[in-house]
């Protein structure tokens, strides 16, 4: 019997780790992630969760501990945000190169300075070249469900890579929503105990991450790229099995009223959720609007994106992130995905909501309106104060 | 969709009130969202918490600027902040006060106002101290009475499940407030 709770996104992340029966947690608290760690350490100390909680002095050490634990065959979880994620940067590469299937929650927070705690996706998108798979959730139910799904993908022998489950600061982390909880036994059937092919074991010694000359390093990088490509079908299988067992359906992307849409907005995270209301309002006025939400940003769902956008007359991309000097990151990726396609519809890039500024249905209405007057060659900034 | 704003002072439990009320609605099959002001709160300073309730999944994940209804945990706030800012006409306002609803009428002429002495009810149930009574559960009983949007039974169940300290006393406070609310 599944039970309904009303919980904040941070606790949905913690309970996602609980239902995944993680063996080792190592994390360092940082606003707005703190409740994730608080709840997990409480559940470890009161015996409700049979996991080892390793306390550390920094996020760099937290990820190092996770990599070590994963290398000995433990299912391993951590969570962080913004500056904490940036401090992990070296270890994020390490987790990928060592092929350790760590799952990490990241609460999207803008990078300081100036000091800030509010939502923006630049922290996690800055890490997209490390090789971590990235899931961007748009509800607390999706946060909760994505943790066991992430482990199933990460630990799959065709993937063997770490996965980040990403959620917006405050809009999800501190917002309480309905969450249907999984039955623990059923969850264990979905995600059985982790059995790595190779692990650190004194009785059967292996070396992880030893010096590798140009003769073989190249091939190991090739295999990581192949693992990302393989991950597409692994994700589809993992999510289809999830739907069969728990009734909730997730795709590589989420399509909302795109089938006959002339103008399709591409977005991630909670801004994409809010955009559904705008799409509904525009539809009522006879505007053929649609929404494409990228749930996975890595691996990049090229095939799905191209399919959904194949007959759009205008493509709008909303970025709550900024790569200074070039603009929105998702905008660049959508343009690169569409470059060799036959659909040459203009692609407009919009920046909104940096530093946690609210993105309302009105903001998104304005985006649809601006697209009628703007040149797609420009970066279009919404609601900039003079 | 219902949009509710709760006014209190930091430390009074406005955020917990929003979560308990959300859970009570969820028990009746509603979709809910409860959230604090996004940022850092200080004890004693005016704070707000928010709640959305709907019959279908809620897409909007932006803040609430035009609430339909208000819950006021602390009567001194009425002089300190503009509690009716953005308030839509025709809604409900429940205020923790010894005074009669008529005395607040000029604040919101189009709203239906109810008052309840949640402070006294909290103290009678030994919730908090005289200097800092915990009124967040009592006021929810009054909200159920005033609006009829949620059953008092659901509120009490939610309190018993969600309040870690003195759940029975808190549940009793909600019931007593429900019985004593003046509309």
Interface residues (C-beta under 8 A of the other chain):
Chain A: X4 X5 X6 X117 X118 X138 X139 X168 X169 X170 X171 X172 X174 X175 X176 X177 X178 X270 X271 X273 X274 X276 X277 X356 X358 X359 X360 X361
Chain B: X18 X19 X22 X23 X26 X31 X32 X33 X34 X35 X36 X38 X39 X40 X57 X58 X59 X60 X61 X62 X63 X65
